[in-house]
Amino acid sequence: MIEQVFDFLTAESWIVQIFIVILAALSLDLFQRRLCNRLHAELEKTENYWDDALIIALRKPLRLLIWLTGISYAIAISQEERAAAIFTAVDSLRDVGVIFAFAWFVVGFIASAEKSYIGRRSISEERFDKTTTYAVSKLLRLSVIITASLVTMQTLGYSVSGVLAFGGVGGVAVGFAAKDLLANFFGGLMIYLDRPFSVGDWVRSPDREIEGTVEAIGWRLTTIRSFDKRPLFIPNSLFNQIVIENPSRMTNRRIYETVGIRYDDSLKMENIVVRVKEMLREHNEIDSSHTMIVNFNKMSSSSLDFFIYTYTKTTEWVRFHEIKQDVMLKVLEIVASEGAECAFPTSTIHLFNSDSESELRPEPTR
């Protein structure tokens, strides 16, 4: 039995060669997987994120190349012994596979570098523009895919110049048929170039009912999460037609409040105004480098009004309201310490007696 097997293998030595090639490919695949795992573990300890992205992107394309090479050699061995029409396509398919693996590696490297770059910057709390990072990454990946597609077509025997010429003629028809899609594409391009907002910014439009936090900026749609947690999917072309406010980029927040005191406390108004302005200048959270106004400005029907116009150092929404509360409480303390009171709407009725006739005569509301 053993002799028969040996004689068969001797006569059909190409089967042994194929077995050796497949075994070599398997061994090389296992070796590269262990090597990549060890390198990845070591490179994760460094602060450089480019080497991490390189190893992550290299794993699967390298495995594909190893098996592609091994299988192509095995088929070449078989082709010498057993001719078949299907074997004529092996060389072209191998070349296409190599192009695909290379494009896969480059696209994966760009995606991994983008993810690592954003992750490292977020951890270090360093300010950077996520929108630009996403835009550059998408453009690079799109360029690699288009280039790989053209090279693949050339490898398969298609004329790239003919394809490009057809694309130029067909582009006019496609442009008319997909004008809205193109408008959204160029709208997204303008967002990436002009950068009116970035991912994570709070934006709103006075022209439309749009307000929320930007979650994603795509080539066709921009996703905004409203404050009631509803997602809004907005075509990019719309941003070329409406006004967009970006409160996230404000440098300060404004406190603008009016306080009224009683007419009976009119003589105390000057001291109150002076003390409130002094309190604001000494407040640690008030930015005195910007406009600061505290002035008596109106004689209302029931009160004498002075207004407070100043800016806080913080732009954070919750912190701003805490500071505003502290300022308003201090204003009330100053008013009370001066022996005055805040006014509220009142009316007074005076009774007059004239020749045993009572007359009710209302006085203007104060």
Rosetta blueprint (number, residue, H / E / L):
1 M L
2 I H
3 E H
4 Q H
5 V H
6 F H
7 D H
8 F H
9 L H
10 T H
11 A H
12 E L
13 S H
14 W H
15 I H
16 V H
17 Q H
18 I H
19 F H
20 I H
21 V H
22 I H
23 L H
24 A H
25 A H
26 L H
27 S H
28 L H
29 D H
30 L H
31 F H
32 Q H
33 R H
34 R H
35 L H
36 C H
37 N H
38 R H
39 L H
40 H H
41 A H
42 E H
43 L H
44 E L
45 K L
46 T L
47 E L
48 N L
49 Y H
50 W H
51 D H
52 D H
53 A H
54 L H
55 I H
56 I H
57 A H
58 L H
59 R H
60 K H
61 P H
62 L H
63 R H
64 L H
65 L H
66 I H
67 W H
68 L H
69 T H
70 G H
71 I H
72 S H
73 Y H
74 A H
75 I H
76 A H
77 I H
78 S H
79 Q H
80 E H
81 E H
82 R L
83 A L
84 A L
85 A H
86 I H
87 F H
88 T H
89 A H
90 V H
91 D H
92 S H
93 L H
94 R H
95 D H
96 V H
97 G H
98 V H
99 I H
100 F H
101 A H
102 F H
103 A H
104 W H
105 F H
106 V H
107 V H
108 G H
109 F H
110 I H
111 A H
112 S H
113 A H
114 E H
115 K H
116 S H
117 Y H
118 I H
119 G H
120 R H
121 R H
122 S H
123 I H
124 S L
125 E L
126 E L
127 R L
128 F L
129 D L
130 K H
131 T H
132 T H
133 T H
134 Y H
135 A H
136 V H
137 S H
138 K H
139 L H
140 L H
141 R H
142 L H
143 S H
144 V H
145 I H
146 I H
147 T H
148 A H
149 S H
150 L H
151 V H
152 T H
153 M H
154 Q H
155 T H
156 L L
157 G L
158 Y L
159 S L
160 V H
161 S H
162 G H
163 V H
164 L H
165 A H
166 F H
167 G H
168 G H
169 V H
170 G H
171 G H
172 V H
173 A H
174 V H
175 G H
176 F H
177 A H
178 A L
179 K H
180 D H
181 L H
182 L H
183 A H
184 N H
185 F H
186 F H
187 G H
188 G H
189 L H
190 M H
191 I H
192 Y H
193 L H
194 D H
195 R L
196 P L
197 F L
198 S L
199 V L
200 G L
201 D L
202 W E
203 V E
204 R E
205 S E
206 P L
207 D L
208 R L
209 E L
210 I E
211 E E
212 G E
213 T E
214 V E
215 E E
216 A E
217 I E
218 G L
219 W L
220 R L
221 L E
222 T E
223 T E
224 I E
225 R E
226 S L
227 F L
228 D L
229 K L
230 R L
231 P E
232 L E
233 F E
234 I E
235 P E
236 N H
237 S H
238 L H
239 F H
240 N H
241 Q L
242 I L
243 V L
244 I L
245 E E
246 N L
247 P H
248 S H
249 R H
250 M L
251 T L
252 N L
253 R E
254 R E
255 I E
256 Y E
257 E E
258 T E
259 V E
260 G E
261 I E
262 R L
263 Y H
264 D H
265 D H
266 S H
267 L H
268 K H
269 M H
270 E H
271 N H
272 I H
273 V H
274 V H
275 R H
276 V H
277 K H
278 E H
279 M H
280 L H
281 R H
282 E H
283 H L
284 N L
285 E L
286 I E
287 D L
288 S L
289 S L
290 H L
291 T L
292 M L
293 I E
294 V E
295 N E
296 F E
297 N E
298 K E
299 M E
300 S L
301 S L
302 S L
303 S L
304 L E
305 D E
306 F E
307 F E
308 I E
309 Y E
310 T E
311 Y E
312 T E
313 K L
314 T L
315 T L
316 E L
317 W H
318 V H
319 R H
320 F H
321 H H
322 E H
323 I H
324 K H
325 Q H
326 D H
327 V H
328 M H
329 L H
330 K H
331 V H
332 L H
333 E H
334 I H
335 V H
336 A H
337 S H
338 E L
339 G L
340 A L
341 E L
342 C E
343 A L
344 F L
345 P L
346 T L
347 S L
348 T L
349 I E
350 H E
351 L E
352 F E
353 N E
354 S E
355 D L
356 S L
357 E E
358 S E
359 E E
360 L E
361 R E
362 P E
363 E L
364 P L
365 T L
366 R L
